[in-house]
């Protein structure tokens, strides 16, 4: 998933494996997570 996000934004990405999120790039961080329809969750 992280590789797919990296192809959609320019520049290097910094990933925090403990928090499981991208640091320093809000656009990429938004692409990493999705909002699910009500009643569905992961």
mmCIF entry with sequence, helices, sheets and N, C-alpha, C, O atoms, coordinates in Angstrom:
data_MODEL
# 
_entry.id   MODEL 
# 
_entity.id                         1 
_entity.type                       polymer 
_entity.pdbx_number_of_molecules   1 
# 
_entity_poly.entity_id                      1 
_entity_poly.type                           'polypeptide(L)' 
_entity_poly.nstd_linkage                   no 
_entity_poly.nstd_monomer                   no 
_entity_poly.pdbx_seq_one_letter_code       
;(UNK)(UNK)(UNK)(UNK)(UNK)(UNK)(UNK)(UNK)(UNK)(UNK)(UNK)(UNK)(UNK)(UNK)(UNK)(UNK)
(UNK)(UNK)(UNK)(UNK)(UNK)(UNK)(UNK)(UNK)(UNK)(UNK)(UNK)(UNK)(UNK)(UNK)(UNK)(UNK)
(UNK)(UNK)(UNK)(UNK)(UNK)(UNK)(UNK)(UNK)(UNK)(UNK)
;
_entity_poly.pdbx_seq_one_letter_code_can   XXXXXXXXXXXXXXXXXXXXXXXXXXXXXXXXXXXXXXXXXX 
_entity_poly.pdbx_strand_id                 A 
# 
loop_
_entity_poly_seq.entity_id 
_entity_poly_seq.num 
_entity_poly_seq.mon_id 
_entity_poly_seq.hetero 
1 1  UNK n 
1 2  UNK n 
1 3  UNK n 
1 4  UNK n 
1 5  UNK n 
1 6  UNK n 
1 7  UNK n 
1 8  UNK n 
1 9  UNK n 
1 10 UNK n 
1 11 UNK n 
1 12 UNK n 
1 13 UNK n 
1 14 UNK n 
1 15 UNK n 
1 16 UNK n 
1 17 UNK n 
1 18 UNK n 
1 19 UNK n 
1 20 UNK n 
1 21 UNK n 
1 22 UNK n 
1 23 UNK n 
1 24 UNK n 
1 25 UNK n 
1 26 UNK n 
1 27 UNK n 
1 28 UNK n 
1 29 UNK n 
1 30 UNK n 
1 31 UNK n 
1 32 UNK n 
1 33 UNK n 
1 34 UNK n 
1 35 UNK n 
1 36 UNK n 
1 37 UNK n 
1 38 UNK n 
1 39 UNK n 
1 40 UNK n 
1 41 UNK n 
1 42 UNK n 
# 
_struct_asym.id          A 
_struct_asym.entity_id   1 
# 
loop_
_struct_conf.conf_type_id 
_struct_conf.id 
_struct_conf.pdbx_PDB_helix_id 
_struct_conf.beg_label_comp_id 
_struct_conf.beg_label_asym_id 
_struct_conf.beg_label_seq_id 
_struct_conf.pdbx_beg_PDB_ins_code 
_struct_conf.end_label_comp_id 
_struct_conf.end_label_asym_id 
_struct_conf.end_label_seq_id 
_struct_conf.pdbx_end_PDB_ins_code 
_struct_conf.beg_auth_comp_id 
_struct_conf.beg_auth_asym_id 
_struct_conf.beg_auth_seq_id 
_struct_conf.end_auth_comp_id 
_struct_conf.end_auth_asym_id 
_struct_conf.end_auth_seq_id 
_struct_conf.pdbx_PDB_helix_class 
_struct_conf.details 
_struct_conf.pdbx_PDB_helix_length 
HELX_P HELX_P1 AA1 UNK A 2  ? UNK A 8  ? UNK A 2  UNK A 8  1 ? 7 
HELX_P HELX_P2 AA2 UNK A 26 ? UNK A 32 ? UNK A 26 UNK A 32 1 ? 7 
# 
_struct_conf_type.id          HELX_P 
_struct_conf_type.criteria    ? 
_struct_conf_type.reference   ? 
# 
_struct_sheet.id               AA1 
_struct_sheet.type             ? 
_struct_sheet.number_strands   2 
_struct_sheet.details          ? 
# 
_struct_sheet_order.sheet_id     AA1 
_struct_sheet_order.range_id_1   1 
_struct_sheet_order.range_id_2   2 
_struct_sheet_order.offset       ? 
_struct_sheet_order.sense        anti-parallel 
# 
loop_
_struct_sheet_range.sheet_id 
_struct_sheet_range.id 
_struct_sheet_range.beg_label_comp_id 
_struct_sheet_range.beg_label_asym_id 
_struct_sheet_range.beg_label_seq_id 
_struct_sheet_range.pdbx_beg_PDB_ins_code 
_struct_sheet_range.end_label_comp_id 
_struct_sheet_range.end_label_asym_id 
_struct_sheet_range.end_label_seq_id 
_struct_sheet_range.pdbx_end_PDB_ins_code 
_struct_sheet_range.beg_auth_comp_id 
_struct_sheet_range.beg_auth_asym_id 
_struct_sheet_range.beg_auth_seq_id 
_struct_sheet_range.end_auth_comp_id 
_struct_sheet_range.end_auth_asym_id 
_struct_sheet_range.end_auth_seq_id 
AA1 1 UNK A 14 ? UNK A 16 ? UNK A 14 UNK A 16 
AA1 2 UNK A 21 ? UNK A 23 ? UNK A 21 UNK A 23 
# 
loop_
_atom_site.group_PDB 
_atom_site.id 
_atom_site.type_symbol 
_atom_site.label_atom_id 
_atom_site.label_alt_id 
_atom_site.label_comp_id 
_atom_site.label_asym_id 
_atom_site.label_entity_id 
_atom_site.label_seq_id 
_atom_site.pdbx_PDB_ins_code 
_atom_site.Cartn_x 
_atom_site.Cartn_y 
_atom_site.Cartn_z 
_atom_site.occupancy 
_atom_site.B_iso_or_equiv 
_atom_site.pdbx_formal_charge 
_atom_site.auth_seq_id 
_atom_site.auth_comp_id 
_atom_site.auth_asym_id 
_atom_site.auth_atom_id 
_atom_site.pdbx_PDB_model_num 
ATOM 1   N N  . UNK A 1 1  ? 0.827   -1.184 0.000  1.00 0.00 ? 1  UNK A N  1 
ATOM 2   C CA . UNK A 1 1  ? 0.000   0.000  0.000  1.00 0.00 ? 1  UNK A CA 1 
ATOM 3   C C  . UNK A 1 1  ? 0.873   1.250  0.000  1.00 0.00 ? 1  UNK A C  1 
ATOM 4   O O  . UNK A 1 1  ? 0.586   2.223  -0.697 1.00 0.00 ? 1  UNK A O  1 
ATOM 5   N N  . UNK A 1 2  ? 1.933   1.208  0.786  1.00 0.00 ? 2  UNK A N  1 
ATOM 6   C CA . UNK A 1 2  ? 2.822   2.362  0.863  1.00 0.00 ? 2  UNK A CA 1 
ATOM 7   C C  . UNK A 1 2  ? 3.465   2.647  -0.496 1.00 0.00 ? 2  UNK A C  1 
ATOM 8   O O  . UNK A 1 2  ? 3.647   3.806  -0.869 1.00 0.00 ? 2  UNK A O  1 
ATOM 9   N N  . UNK A 1 3  ? 3.803   1.603  -1.220 1.00 0.00 ? 3  UNK A N  1 
ATOM 10  C CA . UNK A 1 3  ? 4.375   1.769  -2.561 1.00 0.00 ? 3  UNK A CA 1 
ATOM 11  C C  . UNK A 1 3  ? 3.401   2.428  -3.517 1.00 0.00 ? 3  UNK A C  1 
ATOM 12  O O  . UNK A 1 3  ? 3.806   3.248  -4.341 1.00 0.00 ? 3  UNK A O  1 
ATOM 13  N N  . UNK A 1 4  ? 2.128   2.087  -3.425 1.00 0.00 ? 4  UNK A N  1 
ATOM 14  C CA . UNK A 1 4  ? 1.113   2.719  -4.271 1.00 0.00 ? 4  UNK A CA 1 
ATOM 15  C C  . UNK A 1 4  ? 0.986   4.199  -3.964 1.00 0.00 ? 4  UNK A C  1 
ATOM 16  O O  . UNK A 1 4  ? 0.845   5.011  -4.878 1.00 0.00 ? 4  UNK A O  1 
ATOM 17  N N  . UNK A 1 5  ? 1.032   4.556  -2.701 1.00 0.00 ? 5  UNK A N  1 
ATOM 18  C CA . UNK A 1 5  ? 0.955   5.964  -2.307 1.00 0.00 ? 5  UNK A CA 1 
ATOM 19  C C  . UNK A 1 5  ? 2.184   6.712  -2.822 1.00 0.00 ? 5  UNK A C  1 
ATOM 20  O O  . UNK A 1 5  ? 2.071   7.846  -3.288 1.00 0.00 ? 5  UNK A O  1 
ATOM 21  N N  . UNK A 1 6  ? 3.350   6.085  -2.739 1.00 0.00 ? 6  UNK A N  1 
ATOM 22  C CA . UNK A 1 6  ? 4.596   6.727  -3.174 1.00 0.00 ? 6  UNK A CA 1 
ATOM 23  C C  . UNK A 1 6  ? 4.583   7.068  -4.662 1.00 0.00 ? 6  UNK A C  1 
ATOM 24  O O  . UNK A 1 6  ? 5.241   8.023  -5.075 1.00 0.00 ? 6  UNK A O  1 
ATOM 25  N N  . UNK A 1 7  ? 3.849   6.310  -5.474 1.00 0.00 ? 7  UNK A N  1 
ATOM 26  C CA . UNK A 1 7  ? 3.785   6.602  -6.901 1.00 0.00 ? 7  UNK A CA 1 
ATOM 27  C C  . UNK A 1 7  ? 2.848   7.768  -7.210 1.00 0.00 ? 7  UNK A C  1 
ATOM 28  O O  . UNK A 1 7  ? 2.888   8.318  -8.311 1.00 0.00 ? 7  UNK A O  1 
ATOM 29  N N  . UNK A 1 8  ? 2.008   8.148  -6.250 1.00 0.00 ? 8  UNK A N  1 
ATOM 30  C CA . UNK A 1 8  ? 1.022   9.194  -6.487 1.00 0.00 ? 8  UNK A CA 1 
ATOM 31  C C  . UNK A 1 8  ? 1.445   10.575 -6.000 1.00 0.00 ? 8  UNK A C  1 
ATOM 32  O O  . UNK A 1 8  ? 0.780   11.564 -6.309 1.00 0.00 ? 8  UNK A O  1 
ATOM 33  N N  . UNK A 1 9  ? 2.530   10.660 -5.250 1.00 0.00 ? 9  UNK A N  1 
ATOM 34  C CA . UNK A 1 9  ? 3.017   11.947 -4.757 1.00 0.00 ? 9  UNK A CA 1 
ATOM 35  C C  . UNK A 1 9  ? 4.484   12.115 -5.162 1.00 0.00 ? 9  UNK A C  1 
ATOM 36  O O  . UNK A 1 9  ? 5.185   11.141 -5.435 1.00 0.00 ? 9  UNK A O  1 
ATOM 37  N N  . UNK A 1 10 ? 4.922   13.354 -5.194 1.00 0.00 ? 10 UNK A N  1 
ATOM 38  C CA . UNK A 1 10 ? 6.312   13.625 -5.537 1.00 0.00 ? 10 UNK A CA 1 
ATOM 39  C C  . UNK A 1 10 ? 7.154   13.723 -4.278 1.00 0.00 ? 10 UNK A C  1 
ATOM 40  O O  . UNK A 1 10 ? 6.677   14.136 -3.221 1.00 0.00 ? 10 UNK A O  1 
ATOM 41  N N  . UNK A 1 11 ? 8.411   13.338 -4.409 1.00 0.00 ? 11 UNK A N  1 
ATOM 42  C CA . UNK A 1 11 ? 9.341   13.444 -3.298 1.00 0.00 ? 11 UNK A CA 1 
ATOM 43  C C  . UNK A 1 11 ? 9.384   12.180 -2.459 1.00 0.00 ? 11 UNK A C  1 
ATOM 44  O O  . UNK A 1 11 ? 8.593   11.254 -2.636 1.00 0.00 ? 11 UNK A O  1 
ATOM 45  N N  . UNK A 1 12 ? 10.330  12.179 -1.548 1.00 0.00 ? 12 UNK A N  1 
ATOM 46  C CA . UNK A 1 12 ? 10.522  11.033 -0.660 1.00 0.00 ? 12 UNK A CA 1 
ATOM 47  C C  . UNK A 1 12 ? 9.487   11.051 0.456  1.00 0.00 ? 12 UNK A C  1 
ATOM 48  O O  . UNK A 1 12 ? 9.017   12.113 0.864  1.00 0.00 ? 12 UNK A O  1 
ATOM 49  N N  . UNK A 1 13 ? 9.138   9.872  0.941  1.00 0.00 ? 13 UNK A N  1 
ATOM 50  C CA . UNK A 1 13 ? 8.200   9.747  2.046  1.00 0.00 ? 13 UNK A CA 1 
ATOM 51  C C  . UNK A 1 13 ? 8.921   9.200  3.267  1.00 0.00 ? 13 UNK A C  1 
ATOM 52  O O  . UNK A 1 13 ? 9.811   8.357  3.160  1.00 0.00 ? 13 UNK A O  1 
ATOM 53  N N  . UNK A 1 14 ? 8.519   9.694  4.421  1.00 0.00 ? 14 UNK A N  1 
ATOM 54  C CA . UNK A 1 14 ? 9.045   9.169  5.683  1.00 0.00 ? 14 UNK A CA 1 
ATOM 55  C C  . UNK A 1 14 ? 7.899   8.464  6.389  1.00 0.00 ? 14 UNK A C  1 
ATOM 56  O O  . UNK A 1 14 ? 6.862   9.067  6.664  1.00 0.00 ? 14 UNK A O  1 
ATOM 57  N N  . UNK A 1 15 ? 8.094   7.177  6.683  1.00 0.00 ? 15 UNK A N  1 
ATOM 58  C CA . UNK A 1 15 ? 7.056   6.358  7.291  1.00 0.00 ? 15 UNK A CA 1 
ATOM 59  C C  . UNK A 1 15 ? 7.440   6.007  8.715  1.00 0.00 ? 15 UNK A C  1 
ATOM 60  O O  . UNK A 1 15 ? 8.558   5.560  8.970  1.00 0.00 ? 15 UNK A O  1 
ATOM 61  N N  . UNK A 1 16 ? 6.518   6.206  9.639  1.00 0.00 ? 16 UNK A N  1 
ATOM 62  C CA . UNK A 1 16 ? 6.722   5.850  11.043 1.00 0.00 ? 16 UNK A CA 1 
ATOM 63  C C  . UNK A 1 16 ? 6.061   4.492  11.275 1.00 0.00 ? 16 UNK A C  1 
ATOM 64  O O  . UNK A 1 16 ? 4.836   4.417  11.367 1.00 0.00 ? 16 UNK A O  1 
ATOM 65  N N  . UNK A 1 17 ? 6.855   3.409  11.373 1.00 0.00 ? 17 UNK A N  1 
ATOM 66  C CA . UNK A 1 17 ? 6.263   2.076  11.509 1.00 0.00 ? 17 UNK A CA 1 
ATOM 67  C C  . UNK A 1 17 ? 5.573   1.844  12.855 1.00 0.00 ? 17 UNK A C  1 
ATOM 68  O O  . UNK A 1 17 ? 4.676   1.006  12.945 1.00 0.00 ? 17 UNK A O  1 
ATOM 69  N N  . UNK A 1 18 ? 5.967   2.556  13.880 1.00 0.00 ? 18 UNK A N  1 
ATOM 70  C CA . UNK A 1 18 ? 5.340   2.388  15.191 1.00 0.00 ? 18 UNK A CA 1 
ATOM 71  C C  . UNK A 1 18 ? 3.919   2.942  15.166 1.00 0.00 ? 18 UNK A C  1 
ATOM 72  O O  . UNK A 1 18 ? 2.984   2.293  15.636 1.00 0.00 ? 18 UNK A O  1 
ATOM 73  N N  . UNK A 1 19 ? 3.761   4.144  14.617 1.00 0.00 ? 19 UNK A N  1 
ATOM 74  C CA . UNK A 1 19 ? 2.445   4.787  14.526 1.00 0.00 ? 19 UNK A CA 1 
ATOM 75  C C  . UNK A 1 19 ? 1.688   4.360  13.273 1.00 0.00 ? 19 UNK A C  1 
ATOM 76  O O  . UNK A 1 19 ? 0.490   4.620  13.157 1.00 0.00 ? 19 UNK A O  1 
ATOM 77  N N  . UNK A 1 20 ? 2.374   3.707  12.335 1.00 0.00 ? 20 UNK A N  1 
ATOM 78  C CA . UNK A 1 20 ? 1.804   3.241  11.066 1.00 0.00 ? 20 UNK A CA 1 
ATOM 79  C C  . UNK A 1 20 ? 1.207   4.403  10.271 1.00 0.00 ? 20 UNK A C  1 
ATOM 80  O O  . UNK A 1 20 ? 0.070   4.335  9.803  1.00 0.00 ? 20 UNK A O  1 
ATOM 81  N N  . UNK A 1 21 ? 2.011   5.491  10.125 1.00 0.00 ? 21 UNK A N  1 
ATOM 82  C CA . UNK A 1 21 ? 1.551   6.621  9.335  1.00 0.00 ? 21 UNK A CA 1 
ATOM 83  C C  . UNK A 1 21 ? 2.716   7.337  8.680  1.00 0.00 ? 21 UNK A C  1 
ATOM 84  O O  . UNK A 1 21 ? 3.870   7.170  9.077  1.00 0.00 ? 21 UNK A O  1 
ATOM 85  N N  . UNK A 1 22 ? 2.401   8.137  7.671  1.00 0.00 ? 22 UNK A N  1 
ATOM 86  C CA . UNK A 1 22 ? 3.396   8.905  6.939  1.00 0.00 ? 22 UNK A CA 1 
ATOM 87  C C  . UNK A 1 22 ? 3.596   10.231 7.640  1.00 0.00 ? 22 UNK A C  1 
ATOM 88  O O  . UNK A 1 22 ? 2.633   10.893 8.027  1.00 0.00 ? 22 UNK A O  1 
ATOM 89  N N  . UNK A 1 23 ? 4.859   10.618 7.803  1.00 0.00 ? 23 UNK A N  1 
ATOM 90  C CA . UNK A 1 23 ? 5.208   11.839 8.518  1.00 0.00 ? 23 UNK A CA 1 
ATOM 91  C C  . UNK A 1 23 ? 5.650   12.906 7.507  1.00 0.00 ? 23 UNK A C  1 
ATOM 92  O O  . UNK A 1 23 ? 6.431   12.618 6.600  1.00 0.00 ? 23 UNK A O  1 
ATOM 93  N N  . UNK A 1 24 ? 5.156   14.120 7.664  1.00 0.00 ? 24 UNK A N  1 
ATOM 94  C CA . UNK A 1 24 ? 5.638   15.252 6.892  1.00 0.00 ? 24 UNK A CA 1 
ATOM 95  C C  . UNK A 1 24 ? 5.018   15.442 5.524  1.00 0.00 ? 24 UNK A C  1 
ATOM 96  O O  . UNK A 1 24 ? 5.464   16.316 4.780  1.00 0.00 ? 24 UNK A O  1 
ATOM 97  N N  . UNK A 1 25 ? 4.008   14.664 5.154  1.00 0.00 ? 25 UNK A N  1 
ATOM 98  C CA . UNK A 1 25 ? 3.348   14.837 3.873  1.00 0.00 ? 25 UNK A CA 1 
ATOM 99  C C  . UNK A 1 25 ? 1.860   14.525 4.073  1.00 0.00 ? 25 UNK A C  1 
ATOM 100 O O  . UNK A 1 25 ? 1.450   13.365 4.059  1.00 0.00 ? 25 UNK A O  1 
ATOM 101 N N  . UNK A 1 26 ? 1.069   15.574 4.257  1.00 0.00 ? 26 UNK A N  1 
ATOM 102 C CA . UNK A 1 26 ? -0.353  15.408 4.562  1.00 0.00 ? 26 UNK A CA 1 
ATOM 103 C C  . UNK A 1 26 ? -1.116  14.753 3.415  1.00 0.00 ? 26 UNK A C  1 
ATOM 104 O O  . UNK A 1 26 ? -2.021  13.951 3.647  1.00 0.00 ? 26 UNK A O  1 
ATOM 105 N N  . UNK A 1 27 ? -0.757  15.089 2.189  1.00 0.00 ? 27 UNK A N  1 
ATOM 106 C CA . UNK A 1 27 ? -1.436  14.503 1.029  1.00 0.00 ? 27 UNK A CA 1 
ATOM 107 C C  . UNK A 1 27 ? -1.235  12.988 1.001  1.00 0.00 ? 27 UNK A C  1 
ATOM 108 O O  . UNK A 1 27 ? -2.188  12.233 0.809  1.00 0.00 ? 27 UNK A O  1 
ATOM 109 N N  . UNK A 1 28 ? -0.005  12.554 1.192  1.00 0.00 ? 28 UNK A N  1 
ATOM 110 C CA . UNK A 1 28 ? 0.289   11.119 1.196  1.00 0.00 ? 28 UNK A CA 1 
ATOM 111 C C  . UNK A 1 28 ? -0.361  10.428 2.384  1.00 0.00 ? 28 UNK A C  1 
ATOM 112 O O  . UNK A 1 28 ? -0.840  9.301  2.254  1.00 0.00 ? 28 UNK A O  1 
ATOM 113 N N  . UNK A 1 29 ? -0.387  11.076 3.530  1.00 0.00 ? 29 UNK A N  1 
ATOM 114 C CA . UNK A 1 29 ? -1.011  10.495 4.719  1.00 0.00 ? 29 UNK A CA 1 
ATOM 115 C C  . UNK A 1 29 ? -2.505  10.270 4.484  1.00 0.00 ? 29 UNK A C  1 
ATOM 116 O O  . UNK A 1 29 ? -3.058  9.266  4.935  1.00 0.00 ? 29 UNK A O  1 
ATOM 117 N N  . UNK A 1 30 ? -3.156  11.189 3.787  1.00 0.00 ? 30 UNK A N  1 
ATOM 118 C CA . UNK A 1 30 ? -4.583  11.036 3.485  1.00 0.00 ? 30 UNK A CA 1 
ATOM 119 C C  . UNK A 1 30 ? -4.823  9.897  2.507  1.00 0.00 ? 30 UNK A C  1 
ATOM 120 O O  . UNK A 1 30 ? -5.848  9.220  2.588  1.00 0.00 ? 30 UNK A O  1 
ATOM 121 N N  . UNK A 1 31 ? -3.890  9.674  1.582  1.00 0.00 ? 31 UNK A N  1 
ATOM 122 C CA . UNK A 1 31 ? -4.035  8.581  0.629  1.00 0.00 ? 31 UNK A CA 1 
ATOM 123 C C  . UNK A 1 31 ? -3.832  7.215  1.274  1.00 0.00 ? 31 UNK A C  1 
ATOM 124 O O  . UNK A 1 31 ? -4.350  6.213  0.782  1.00 0.00 ? 31 UNK A O  1 
ATOM 125 N N  . UNK A 1 32 ? -3.092  7.172  2.360  1.00 0.00 ? 32 UNK A N  1 
ATOM 126 C CA . UNK A 1 32 ? -2.802  5.904  3.029  1.00 0.00 ? 32 UNK A CA 1 
ATOM 127 C C  . UNK A 1 32 ? -4.020  5.346  3.746  1.00 0.00 ? 32 UNK A C  1 
ATOM 128 O O  . UNK A 1 32 ? -4.168  4.128  3.851  1.00 0.00 ? 32 UNK A O  1 
ATOM 129 N N  . UNK A 1 33 ? -4.884  6.202  4.235  1.00 0.00 ? 33 UNK A N  1 
ATOM 130 C CA . UNK A 1 33 ? -6.079  5.774  4.968  1.00 0.00 ? 33 UNK A CA 1 
ATOM 131 C C  . UNK A 1 33 ? -7.327  6.098  4.167  1.00 0.00 ? 33 UNK A C  1 
ATOM 132 O O  . UNK A 1 33 ? -7.362  7.091  3.440  1.00 0.00 ? 33 UNK A O  1 
ATOM 133 N N  . UNK A 1 34 ? -8.342  5.271  4.295  1.00 0.00 ? 34 UNK A N  1 
ATOM 134 C CA . UNK A 1 34 ? -9.613  5.485  3.608  1.00 0.00 ? 34 UNK A CA 1 
ATOM 135 C C  . UNK A 1 34 ? -10.746 5.538  4.620  1.00 0.00 ? 34 UNK A C  1 
ATOM 136 O O  . UNK A 1 34 ? -10.706 4.873  5.655  1.00 0.00 ? 34 UNK A O  1 
ATOM 137 N N  . UNK A 1 35 ? -11.750 6.334  4.308  1.00 0.00 ? 35 UNK A N  1 
ATOM 138 C CA . UNK A 1 35 ? -12.973 6.339  5.110  1.00 0.00 ? 35 UNK A CA 1 
ATOM 139 C C  . UNK A 1 35 ? -13.882 5.248  4.555  1.00 0.00 ? 35 UNK A C  1 
ATOM 140 O O  . UNK A 1 35 ? -14.074 5.148  3.343  1.00 0.00 ? 35 UNK A O  1 
ATOM 141 N N  . UNK A 1 36 ? -14.430 4.446  5.431  1.00 0.00 ? 36 UNK A N  1 
ATOM 142 C CA . UNK A 1 36 ? -15.301 3.356  5.020  1.00 0.00 ? 36 UNK A CA 1 
ATOM 143 C C  . UNK A 1 36 ? -16.746 3.721  5.272  1.00 0.00 ? 36 UNK A C  1 
ATOM 144 O O  . UNK A 1 36 ? -17.063 4.533  6.142  1.00 0.00 ? 36 UNK A O  1 
ATOM 145 N N  . UNK A 1 37 ? -17.621 3.102  4.488  1.00 0.00 ? 37 UNK A N  1 
ATOM 146 C CA . UNK A 1 37 ? -19.064 3.325  4.670  1.00 0.00 ? 37 UNK A CA 1 
ATOM 147 C C  . UNK A 1 37 ? -19.479 2.907  6.088  1.00 0.00 ? 37 UNK A C  1 
ATOM 148 O O  . UNK A 1 37 ? -18.850 2.049  6.706  1.00 0.00 ? 37 UNK A O  1 
ATOM 149 N N  . UNK A 1 38 ? -20.526 3.518  6.572  1.00 0.00 ? 38 UNK A N  1 
ATOM 150 C CA . UNK A 1 38 ? -21.026 3.191  7.896  1.00 0.00 ? 38 UNK A CA 1 
ATOM 151 C C  . UNK A 1 38 ? -21.387 1.705  7.949  1.00 0.00 ? 38 UNK A C  1 
ATOM 152 O O  . UNK A 1 38 ? -22.020 1.171  7.037  1.00 0.00 ? 38 UNK A O  1 
ATOM 153 N N  . UNK A 1 39 ? -20.978 1.062  9.017  1.00 0.00 ? 39 UNK A N  1 
ATOM 154 C CA . UNK A 1 39 ? -21.221 -0.360 9.186  1.00 0.00 ? 39 UNK A CA 1 
ATOM 155 C C  . UNK A 1 39 ? -20.026 -1.229 8.807  1.00 0.00 ? 39 UNK A C  1 
ATOM 156 O O  . UNK A 1 39 ? -20.020 -2.428 9.084  1.00 0.00 ? 39 UNK A O  1 
ATOM 157 N N  . UNK A 1 40 ? -19.003 -0.627 8.169  1.00 0.00 ? 40 UNK A N  1 
ATOM 158 C CA . UNK A 1 40 ? -17.797 -1.351 7.763  1.00 0.00 ? 40 UNK A CA 1 
ATOM 159 C C  . UNK A 1 40 ? -16.593 -0.754 8.471  1.00 0.00 ? 40 UNK A C  1 
ATOM 160 O O  . UNK A 1 40 ? -16.513 0.461  8.650  1.00 0.00 ? 40 UNK A O  1 
ATOM 161 N N  . UNK A 1 41 ? -15.669 -1.591 8.867  1.00 0.00 ? 41 UNK A N  1 
ATOM 162 C CA . UNK A 1 41 ? -14.452 -1.096 9.511  1.00 0.00 ? 41 UNK A CA 1 
ATOM 163 C C  . UNK A 1 41 ? -13.340 -2.115 9.347  1.00 0.00 ? 41 UNK A C  1 
ATOM 164 O O  . UNK A 1 41 ? -13.586 -3.286 9.055  1.00 0.00 ? 41 UNK A O  1 
ATOM 165 N N  . UNK A 1 42 ? -12.133 -1.659 9.537  1.00 0.00 ? 42 UNK A N  1 
ATOM 166 C CA . UNK A 1 42 ? -10.958 -2.539 9.543  1.00 0.00 ? 42 UNK A CA 1 
ATOM 167 C C  . UNK A 1 42 ? -10.226 -2.360 10.822 1.00 0.00 ? 42 UNK A C  1 
ATOM 168 O O  . UNK A 1 42 ? -9.201  -3.005 11.042 1.00 0.00 ? 42 UNK A O  1 
# 
